[in-house]
């Protein structure tokens, strides 16, 4: 069910087959009967969480085997798009469920319960968090497991944001900021061009479980390198930092703060492409 915002499904000479964008670690599949649904990305950003598989309602949308299910047909479609021949590795903490590139899973539009469920044999398919949302056909969304995993209750936080895609540009990249750190105050993301030293605020203050809009950054025709940092209101002290992030023209990126601000080793700014 993996696709980009411009993916094309190919039907080959009487076979019900697909052309996959890429085989990534979680083996997302394109369904030849899909293509008109909502587009969703998934992130396991709850500190200390176990590896999970992601579900939309009762349909699994990550960690499906691309080996036993490469060709979808009437006999195997339901199995491959629900249980499949999956790895118990799942999507580990700190990882995007669709890989780091601009891939989305195509899912049925409408009211949806999106959840992350434990992938391991112990507590198999126990949902550690769920979020209810309405998914509209043709729109793009990101689902985040967030905050800190509670090992006693085996729960975490979760939220969904809409990915409102920016226009394309030949000399700019677009960046937005998502705050998935439950211990943080509202923060603004700043991007400093390493060549010109010009610093740009990516929108305003973003509280936990929220996202900024996409903001254009100049990158020329070949790309540019930026240093990223977040700050709270009125402060000159960086909270999260990440240096030398390469951005390329025509692309859109989400920078997400994850981790516990009381434990520096958990703090990280994730960079995942939306386009």
Phi and psi in degrees as GROMACS dihedral restraints (atoms count N, CA, C in turn):
[ dihedral_restraints ]
;  ai    aj    ak    al  type     phi  dphi    fc
    3     4     5     6     1   -79.3    20    10
    4     5     6     7     1   140.1    20    10
    6     7     8     9     1  -160.3    20    10
    7     8     9    10     1   160.0    20    10
    9    10    11    12     1   -96.4    20    10
   10    11    12    13     1   176.5    20    10
   12    13    14    15     1   -67.5    20    10
   13    14    15    16     1   -10.4    20    10
   15    16    17    18     1  -123.8    20    10
   16    17    18    19     1    25.8    20    10
   18    19    20    21     1   -66.9    20    10
   19    20    21    22     1   151.6    20    10
   21    22    23    24     1  -126.7    20    10
   22    23    24    25     1   126.8    20    10
   24    25    26    27     1   -85.5    20    10
   25    26    27    28     1   134.0    20    10
   27    28    29    30     1  -112.7    20    10
   28    29    30    31     1   131.4    20    10
   30    31    32    33     1  -105.0    20    10
   31    32    33    34     1   125.1    20    10
   33    34    35    36     1  -110.7    20    10
   34    35    36    37     1   113.1    20    10
   36    37    38    39     1    33.1    20    10
   37    38    39    40     1    63.4    20    10
   39    40    41    42     1    81.6    20    10
   40    41    42    43     1    -8.1    20    10
   42    43    44    45     1   -95.2    20    10
   43    44    45    46     1   141.2    20    10
   45    46    47    48     1   -86.8    20    10
   46    47    48    49     1    94.7    20    10
   48    49    50    51     1  -135.1    20    10
   49    50    51    52     1   176.6    20    10
   51    52    53    54     1  -136.4    20    10
   52    53    54    55     1   160.3    20    10
   54    55    56    57     1  -110.7    20    10
   55    56    57    58     1   111.2    20    10
   57    58    59    60     1   -82.6    20    10
   58    59    60    61     1   143.9    20    10
   60    61    62    63     1   -65.2    20    10
   61    62    63    64     1   -40.8    20    10
   63    64    65    66     1  -171.1    20    10
   64    65    66    67     1   147.5    20    10
   66    67    68    69     1   -90.4    20    10
   67    68    69    70     1   111.6    20    10
   69    70    71    72     1  -109.2    20    10
   70    71    72    73     1  -176.2    20    10
   72    73    74    75     1   -62.2    20    10
   73    74    75    76     1   -24.8    20    10
   75    76    77    78     1  -103.4    20    10
   76    77    78    79     1     0.6    20    10
   78    79    80    81     1    61.6    20    10
   79    80    81    82     1    46.4    20    10
   81    82    83    84     1   -66.5    20    10
   82    83    84    85     1   144.1    20    10
   84    85    86    87     1  -117.6    20    10
   85    86    87    88     1   146.9    20    10
   87    88    89    90     1   -86.8    20    10
   88    89    90    91     1   136.1    20    10
   90    91    92    93     1  -100.9    20    10
   91    92    93    94     1   119.8    20    10
   93    94    95    96     1   -62.4    20    10
   94    95    96    97     1   -14.5    20    10
   96    97    98    99     1   -90.2    20    10
   97    98    99   100     1    -4.2    20    10
   99   100   101   102     1   -97.8    20    10
  100   101   102   103     1  -168.6    20    10
  102   103   104   105     1   121.1    20    10
  103   104   105   106     1   -14.4    20    10
  105   106   107   108     1  -115.8    20    10
  106   107   108   109     1    17.6    20    10
  108   109   110   111     1   -97.4    20    10
  109   110   111   112     1  -161.8    20    10
  111   112   113   114     1   -87.3    20    10
  112   113   114   115     1   158.4    20    10
  114   115   116   117     1  -116.4    20    10
  115   116   117   118     1   122.6    20    10
  117   118   119   120     1  -130.9    20    10
  118   119   120   121     1   135.6    20    10
  120   121   122   123     1  -103.9    20    10
  121   122   123   124     1   158.7    20    10
  123   124   125   126     1  -134.8    20    10
  124   125   126   127     1   140.8    20    10
  126   127   128   129     1  -136.7    20    10
  127   128   129   130     1   132.7    20    10
  129   130   131   132     1  -100.6    20    10
  130   131   132   133     1    87.5    20    10
  132   133   134   135     1  -117.0    20    10
  133   134   135   136     1    22.3    20    10
  135   136   137   138     1   -87.3    20    10
  136   137   138   139     1   117.4    20    10
  138   139   140   141     1   -53.9    20    10
  139   140   141   142     1   126.7    20    10
  141   142   143   144     1    76.7    20    10
  142   143   144   145     1     9.8    20    10
  144   145   146   147     1   -72.6    20    10
  145   146   147   148     1   153.4    20    10
  147   148   149   150     1   -73.0    20    10
  148   149   150   151     1   168.9    20    10
  150   151   152   153     1   -65.4    20    10
  151   152   153   154     1   143.2    20    10
  153   154   155   156     1  -133.0    20    10
  154   155   156   157     1   162.2    20    10
  156   157   158   159     1  -109.5    20    10
  157   158   159   160     1   148.6    20    10
  159   160   161   162     1  -102.3    20    10
  160   161   162   163     1   139.0    20    10
  162   163   164   165     1  -125.7    20    10
  163   164   165   166     1   142.8    20    10
  165   166   167   168     1  -113.4    20    10
  166   167   168   169     1   113.3    20    10
  168   169   170   171     1    55.3    20    10
  169   170   171   172     1  -122.4    20    10
  171   172   173   174     1  -102.9    20    10
  172   173   174   175     1     9.6    20    10
  174   175   176   177     1  -101.6    20    10
  175   176   177   178     1   125.8    20    10
  177   178   179   180     1   -76.1    20    10
  178   179   180   181     1   135.2    20    10
  180   181   182   183     1  -123.3    20    10
  181   182   183   184     1     2.5    20    10
  183   184   185   186     1  -137.6    20    10
  184   185   186   187     1   166.6    20    10
  186   187   188   189     1    63.7    20    10
  187   188   189   190     1    34.2    20    10
  189   190   191   192     1   -98.3    20    10
  190   191   192   193     1   135.2    20    10
  192   193   194   195     1   -64.3    20    10
  193   194   195   196     1   128.5    20    10
  195   196   197   198     1   -88.0    20    10
  196   197   198   199     1     0.3    20    10
  198   199   200   201     1   -90.3    20    10
  199   200   201   202     1   -58.9    20    10
  201   202   203   204     1   -76.8    20    10
  202   203   204   205     1   -12.4    20    10
  204   205   206   207     1  -124.2    20    10
  205   206   207   208     1    25.0    20    10
  207   208   209   210     1   -63.5    20    10
  208   209   210   211     1   -42.5    20    10
  210   211   212   213     1  -102.7    20    10
  211   212   213   214     1   118.5    20    10
  213   214   215   216     1   -92.9    20    10
  214   215   216   217     1   133.5    20    10
  216   217   218   219     1  -141.5    20    10
  217   218   219   220     1  -178.6    20    10
  219   220   221   222     1   -62.2    20    10
  220   221   222   223     1   -27.2    20    10
  222   223   224   225     1   -78.7    20    10
  223   224   225   226     1   -32.7    20    10
  225   226   227   228     1  -115.5    20    10
  226   227   228   229     1    -3.3    20    10
  228   229   230   231     1   -58.6    20    10
  229   230   231   232     1   -50.2    20    10
  231   232   233   234     1   -61.6    20    10
  232   233   234   235     1   -41.3    20    10
  234   235   236   237     1   -65.7    20    10
  235   236   237   238     1   -47.5    20    10
  237   238   239   240     1   -68.1    20    10
  238   239   240   241     1   -31.1    20    10
  240   241   242   243     1   -95.9    20    10
  241   242   243   244     1     8.0    20    10
  243   244   245   246     1  -125.5    20    10
  244   245   246   247     1   -74.5    20    10
  246   247   248   249     1   -89.9    20    10
  247   248   249   250     1   -54.1    20    10
  249   250   251   252     1    65.8    20    10
  250   251   252   253     1  -174.2    20    10
  252   253   254   255     1  -105.2    20    10
  253   254   255   256     1    78.4    20    10
  255   256   257   258     1   -92.1    20    10
  256   257   258   259     1   162.0    20    10
  258   259   260   261     1   -88.4    20    10
  259   260   261   262     1   142.5    20    10
  261   262   263   264     1   -78.6    20    10
  262   263   264   265     1     0.2    20    10
  264   265   266   267     1   -67.8    20    10
  265   266   267   268     1   -36.9    20    10
  267   268   269   270     1    61.9    20    10
  268   269   270   271     1  -158.6    20    10
  270   271   272   273     1  -103.0    20    10
  271   272   273   274     1   110.9    20    10
  273   274   275   276     1   -73.6    20    10
  274   275   276   277     1   165.1    20    10
  276   277   278   279     1   -55.6    20    10
  277   278   279   280     1   138.1    20    10
  279   280   281   282     1    87.5    20    10
  280   281   282   283     1     7.4    20    10
  282   283   284   285     1  -118.8    20    10
  283   284   285   286     1   146.9    20    10
  285   286   287   288     1   -82.8    20    10
  286   287   288   289     1   136.7    20    10
  288   289   290   291     1   -68.2    20    10
  289   290   291   292     1   -23.1    20    10
  291   292   293   294     1  -104.0    20    10
  292   293   294   295     1    14.3    20    10
  294   295   296   297     1    82.3    20    10
  295   296   297   298     1   171.7    20    10
  297   298   299   300     1   -79.7    20    10
  298   299   300   301     1    -6.9    20    10
  300   301   302   303     1   -93.4    20    10
  301   302   303   304     1  -173.2    20    10
  303   304   305   306     1   -85.3    20    10
  304   305   306   307     1    51.1    20    10
  306   307   308   309     1  -103.9    20    10
  307   308   309   310     1   139.6    20    10
  309   310   311   312     1  -124.4    20    10
  310   311   312   313     1   154.0    20    10
  312   313   314   315     1   -91.8    20    10
  313   314   315   316     1   135.7    20    10
  315   316   317   318     1   -89.1    20    10
  316   317   318   319     1   118.6    20    10
  318   319   320   321     1  -128.8    20    10
  319   320   321   322     1   162.0    20    10
  321   322   323   324     1   -65.9    20    10
  322   323   324   325     1   135.0    20    10
  324   325   326   327     1   -72.3    20    10
  325   326   327   328     1   165.7    20    10
  327   328   329   330     1   118.2    20    10
  328   329   330   331     1  -174.0    20    10
  330   331   332   333     1   -63.3    20    10
  331   332   333   334     1   133.9    20    10
  333   334   335   336     1  -142.3    20    10
  334   335   336   337     1   142.6    20    10
  336   337   338   339     1  -103.8    20    10
  337   338   339   340     1   111.9    20    10
  339   340   341   342     1  -101.9    20    10
  340   341   342   343     1   131.5    20    10
  342   343   344   345     1  -142.9    20    10
  343   344   345   346     1   157.2    20    10
  345   346   347   348     1  -108.8    20    10
  346   347   348   349     1   124.5    20    10
  348   349   350   351     1  -119.7    20    10
  349   350   351   352     1   140.8    20    10
  351   352   353   354     1   -56.9    20    10
  352   353   354   355     1   132.4    20    10
  354   355   356   357     1   -89.4    20    10
  355   356   357   358     1   -27.1    20    10
  357   358   359   360     1   -68.4    20    10
  358   359   360   361     1   164.0    20    10
  360   361   362   363     1   -63.4    20    10
  361   362   363   364     1   -38.2    20    10
  363   364   365   366     1   -75.9    20    10
  364   365   366   367     1   128.2    20    10
  366   367   368   369     1    61.4    20    10
  367   368   369   370     1    30.3    20    10
  369   370   371   372     1   -51.5    20    10
  370   371   372   373     1   129.5    20    10
  372   373   374   375     1    65.1    20    10
  373   374   375   376     1    18.8    20    10
  375   376   377   378     1   -76.5    20    10
  376   377   378   379     1   123.3    20    10
  378   379   380   381     1   -75.1    20    10
  379   380   381   382     1   123.1    20    10
  381   382   383   384     1   -91.5    20    10
  382   383   384   385     1   -16.9    20    10
  384   385   386   387     1  -166.0    20    10
  385   386   387   388     1   150.9    20    10
  387   388   389   390     1  -145.6    20    10
  388   389   390   391     1   147.9    20    10
  390   391   392   393     1  -134.7    20    10
  391   392   393   394     1   133.6    20    10
  393   394   395   396     1   -91.9    20    10
  394   395   396   397     1   135.4    20    10
  396   397   398   399     1  -157.0    20    10
  397   398   399   400     1   163.9    20    10
  399   400   401   402     1  -104.8    20    10
  400   401   402   403     1   121.3    20    10
  402   403   404   405     1  -101.1    20    10
  403   404   405   406     1   126.2    20    10
  405   406   407   408     1  -102.8    20    10
  406   407   408   409     1   138.6    20    10
  408   409   410   411     1   -57.3    20    10
  409   410   411   412     1   135.4    20    10
  411   412   413   414     1    85.6    20    10
  412   413   414   415     1   -10.5    20    10
  414   415   416   417     1   -95.5    20    10
  415   416   417   418     1   166.2    20    10
  417   418   419   420     1  -119.2    20    10
  418   419   420   421     1   142.0    20    10
  420   421   422   423     1  -142.4    20    10
  421   422   423   424     1   156.9    20    10
  423   424   425   426     1  -128.0    20    10
  424   425   426   427     1   134.1    20    10
  426   427   428   429     1  -110.5    20    10
  427   428   429   430     1   129.0    20    10
  429   430   431   432     1  -120.5    20    10
  430   431   432   433     1   125.4    20    10
  432   433   434   435     1   -77.5    20    10
  433   434   435   436     1   131.6    20    10
  435   436   437   438     1  -143.2    20    10
  436   437   438   439     1  -178.3    20    10
  438   439   440   441     1    70.6    20    10
  439   440   441   442     1  -141.2    20    10
  441   442   443   444     1  -127.4    20    10
  442   443   444   445     1   132.4    20    10
  444   445   446   447     1   -70.1    20    10
  445   446   447   448     1   129.9    20    10
  447   448   449   450     1   -92.3    20    10
  448   449   450   451     1   111.5    20    10
  450   451   452   453     1   -71.6    20    10
  451   452   453   454     1   -18.2    20    10
  453   454   455   456     1   -81.5    20    10
  454   455   456   457     1   -51.0    20    10
  456   457   458   459     1   -87.6    20    10
  457   458   459   460     1   -11.2    20    10
  459   460   461   462     1    56.7    20    10
  460   461   462   463     1    49.6    20    10
  462   463   464   465     1  -135.4    20    10
  463   464   465   466     1   159.6    20    10
  465   466   467   468     1  -143.6    20    10
  466   467   468   469     1  -177.0    20    10
  468   469   470   471     1   -93.9    20    10
  469   470   471   472     1   166.9    20    10
  471   472   473   474     1  -156.5    20    10
  472   473   474   475     1   150.9    20    10
  474   475   476   477     1  -157.3    20    10
  475   476   477   478     1   162.4    20    10
  477   478   479   480     1  -125.1    20    10
  478   479   480   481     1   137.2    20    10
  480   481   482   483     1  -125.6    20    10
  481   482   483   484     1   149.1    20    10
  483   484   485   486     1   -82.5    20    10
  484   485   486   487     1   138.3    20    10
  486   487   488   489     1   -98.2    20    10
  487   488   489   490     1    91.3    20    10
  489   490   491   492     1   -81.1    20    10
  490   491   492   493     1   104.1    20    10
  492   493   494   495     1   -67.0    20    10
  493   494   495   496     1   133.7    20    10
  495   496   497   498     1   -80.1    20    10
  496   497   498   499     1   169.2    20    10
  498   499   500   501     1   -67.3    20    10
  499   500   501   502     1   162.7    20    10
  501   502   503   504     1   -85.7    20    10
  502   503   504   505     1   149.6    20    10
  504   505   506   507     1  -143.8    20    10
  505   506   507   508     1   146.5    20    10
  507   508   509   510     1   -86.5    20    10
  508   509   510   511     1   -16.6    20    10
  510   511   512   513     1  -127.8    20    10
  511   512   513   514     1    10.0    20    10
  513   514   515   516     1  -130.1    20    10
  514   515   516   517     1   153.3    20    10
  516   517   518   519     1  -114.5    20    10
  517   518   519   520     1   152.3    20    10
  519   520   521   522     1  -109.7    20    10
  520   521   522   523     1   136.8    20    10
  522   523   524   525     1  -131.6    20    10
  523   524   525   526     1   139.5    20    10
  525   526   527   528     1  -131.1    20    10
  526   527   528   529     1   166.7    20    10
  528   529   530   531     1  -121.4    20    10
  529   530   531   532     1   132.1    20    10
  531   532   533   534     1  -118.8    20    10
  532   533   534   535     1   135.2    20    10
  534   535   536   537     1  -105.1    20    10
  535   536   537   538     1   106.3    20    10
  537   538   539   540     1  -110.2    20    10
  538   539   540   541     1    14.8    20    10
  540   541   542   543     1   -99.8    20    10
  541   542   543   544     1   110.8    20    10
  543   544   545   546     1   -71.4    20    10
  544   545   546   547     1   -18.9    20    10
  546   547   548   549     1   -94.7    20    10
  547   548   549   550     1     1.7    20    10
  549   550   551   552     1   -90.7    20    10
  550   551   552   553     1   157.9    20    10
  552   553   554   555     1   -86.0    20    10
  553   554   555   556     1   166.0    20    10
  555   556   557   558     1   -54.0    20    10
  556   557   558   559     1   135.2    20    10
  558   559   560   561     1  -132.3    20    10
  559   560   561   562     1   154.1    20    10
  561   562   563   564     1  -108.2    20    10
  562   563   564   565     1   136.0    20    10
  564   565   566   567     1   -88.2    20    10
  565   566   567   568     1   134.9    20    10
  567   568   569   570     1  -119.2    20    10
  568   569   570   571     1   139.4    20    10
  570   571   572   573     1  -121.3    20    10
  571   572   573   574     1   121.1    20    10
  573   574   575   576     1  -110.1    20    10
  574   575   576   577     1   120.0    20    10
  576   577   578   579     1   -63.8    20    10
  577   578   579   580     1   123.1    20    10
  579   580   581   582     1   -71.2    20    10
  580   581   582   583     1   -16.0    20    10
  582   583   584   585     1   -93.0    20    10
  583   584   585   586     1   -51.2    20    10
  585   586   587   588     1   -88.3    20    10
  586   587   588   589     1   -17.5    20    10
  588   589   590   591     1    66.3    20    10
  589   590   591   592     1    12.8    20    10
  591   592   593   594     1   -75.7    20    10
  592   593   594   595     1   129.3    20    10
  594   595   596   597     1  -107.4    20    10
  595   596   597   598     1   134.3    20    10
  597   598   599   600     1  -121.8    20    10
  598   599   600   601     1   132.4    20    10
  600   601   602   603     1   -80.0    20    10
  601   602   603   604     1   130.8    20    10
  603   604   605   606     1   -90.9    20    10
  604   605   606   607     1    86.2    20    10
  606   607   608   609     1    71.8    20    10
  607   608   609   610     1  -152.9    20    10
  609   610   611   612     1  -110.8    20    10
  610   611   612   613     1  -154.2    20    10
  612   613   614   615     1   -69.0    20    10
  613   614   615   616     1   132.1    20    10
  615   616   617   618     1  -117.5    20    10
  616   617   618   619     1   113.4    20    10
  618   619   620   621     1   -76.9    20    10
  619   620   621   622     1   169.2    20    10
  621   622   623   624     1   -54.0    20    10
  622   623   624   625     1   140.1    20    10
  624   625   626   627     1    68.6    20    10
  625   626   627   628     1    29.3    20    10
  627   628   629   630     1  -136.0    20    10
  628   629   630   631     1   167.0    20    10
  630   631   632   633     1  -135.6    20    10
  631   632   633   634     1   149.3    20    10
  633   634   635   636     1   -84.6    20    10
  634   635   636   637     1   173.0    20    10
  636   637   638   639     1   -78.7    20    10
  637   638   639   640     1   166.3    20    10
  639   640   641   642     1   -74.4    20    10
  640   641   642   643     1   138.9    20    10
  642   643   644   645     1  -123.3    20    10
  643   644   645   646     1   136.2    20    10
  645   646   647   648     1   -77.6    20    10
  646   647   648   649     1   134.9    20    10
  648   649   650   651     1  -122.0    20    10
  649   650   651   652     1   134.3    20    10
  651   652   653   654     1   -69.5    20    10
  652   653   654   655     1   129.9    20    10
  654   655   656   657     1  -133.0    20    10
  655   656   657   658     1     0.6    20    10
  657   658   659   660     1    69.4    20    10
  658   659   660   661     1  -163.2    20    10
  660   661   662   663     1   -88.8    20    10
  661   662   663   664     1   -11.8    20    10
  663   664   665   666     1  -119.4    20    10
  664   665   666   667     1    -3.5    20    10
  666   667   668   669     1   104.4    20    10
  667   668   669   670     1   168.6    20    10
  669   670   671   672     1  -150.7    20    10
  670   671   672   673     1   160.9    20    10
  672   673   674   675     1  -106.5    20    10
  673   674   675   676     1   134.1    20    10
  675   676   677   678     1  -127.0    20    10
  676   677   678   679     1   146.9    20    10
  678   679   680   681     1   -97.7    20    10
  679   680   681   682     1   134.3    20    10
  681   682   683   684     1  -112.7    20    10
  682   683   684   685     1   144.1    20    10
  684   685   686   687     1  -154.6    20    10
  685   686   687   688     1   156.5    20    10
  687   688   689   690     1  -120.7    20    10
  688   689   690   691     1   148.8    20    10
  690   691   692   693     1  -141.5    20    10
  691   692   693   694     1   149.4    20    10
  693   694   695   696     1   -83.3    20    10
  694   695   696   697     1   171.0    20    10
  696   697   698   699     1   -59.2    20    10
  697   698   699   700     1   124.3    20    10
  699   700   701   702     1    76.8    20    10
  700   701   702   703     1     3.2    20    10
  702   703   704   705     1  -103.4    20    10
  703   704   705   706     1   145.2    20    10
  705   706   707   708     1   -99.2    20    10
  706   707   708   709     1     2.0    20    10
  708   709   710   711     1   -92.4    20    10
  709   710   711   712     1   128.2    20    10
  711   712   713   714     1   -72.0    20    10
  712   713   714   715     1   138.4    20    10
  714   715   716   717     1   -96.3    20    10
  715   716   717   718     1   -58.6    20    10
  717   718   719   720     1  -110.7    20    10
  718   719   720   721     1   144.2    20    10
  720   721   722   723     1  -139.9    20    10
  721   722   723   724     1   150.8    20    10
  723   724   725   726     1  -153.0    20    10
  724   725   726   727     1   128.4    20    10
  726   727   728   729     1  -102.8    20    10
  727   728   729   730     1   153.2    20    10
  729   730   731   732     1    54.5    20    10
  730   731   732   733     1    59.7    20    10
  732   733   734   735     1   -96.3    20    10
  733   734   735   736     1   120.5    20    10
  735   736   737   738     1   -86.9    20    10
  736   737   738   739     1   127.3    20    10
  738   739   740   741     1  -118.6    20    10
  739   740   741   742     1   143.8    20    10
  741   742   743   744     1  -124.5    20    10
  742   743   744   745     1   149.3    20    10
  744   745   746   747     1   -62.5    20    10
  745   746   747   748     1   144.0    20    10
  747   748   749   750     1    82.8    20    10
  748   749   750   751     1    -8.0    20    10
  750   751   752   753     1   -95.8    20    10
  751   752   753   754     1   159.1    20    10
  753   754   755   756     1  -125.8    20    10
  754   755   756   757     1   136.2    20    10
  756   757   758   759     1  -129.9    20    10
  757   758   759   760     1   145.5    20    10
  759   760   761   762     1  -109.0    20    10
  760   761   762   763     1   124.1    20    10
  762   763   764   765     1  -102.8    20    10
  763   764   765   766     1   119.5    20    10
  765   766   767   768     1  -117.2    20    10
  766   767   768   769     1   128.6    20    10
  768   769   770   771     1   -85.6    20    10
  769   770   771   772     1   123.3    20    10
  771   772   773   774     1  -132.4    20    10
  772   773   774   775     1   154.2    20    10
  774   775   776   777     1   119.8    20    10
  775   776   777   778     1   169.9    20    10
  777   778   779   780     1   -97.5    20    10
  778   779   780   781     1   119.5    20    10
  780   781   782   783     1   -67.2    20    10
  781   782   783   784     1   -11.0    20    10
  783   784   785   786     1   -85.8    20    10
  784   785   786   787     1    -9.3    20    10
  786   787   788   789     1  -130.3    20    10
  787   788   789   790     1    98.6    20    10
  789   790   791   792     1   -57.4    20    10
  790   791   792   793     1   -32.7    20    10
  792   793   794   795     1   -66.5    20    10
  793   794   795   796     1   -17.4    20    10
  795   796   797   798     1   -93.1    20    10
  796   797   798   799     1   -10.3    20    10
  798   799   800   801     1   -83.8    20    10
  799   800   801   802     1   131.1    20    10
  801   802   803   804     1  -157.1    20    10
  802   803   804   805     1   146.9    20    10
  804   805   806   807     1  -104.3    20    10
  805   806   807   808     1   109.7    20    10
  807   808   809   810     1   -81.8    20    10
  808   809   810   811     1   143.8    20    10
  810   811   812   813     1  -123.5    20    10
  811   812   813   814     1   112.0    20    10
  813   814   815   816     1  -129.9    20    10
  814   815   816   817     1   134.9    20    10
  816   817   818   819     1   -77.1    20    10
  817   818   819   820     1   141.1    20    10
  819   820   821   822     1  -101.5    20    10
  820   821   822   823     1   -20.8    20    10
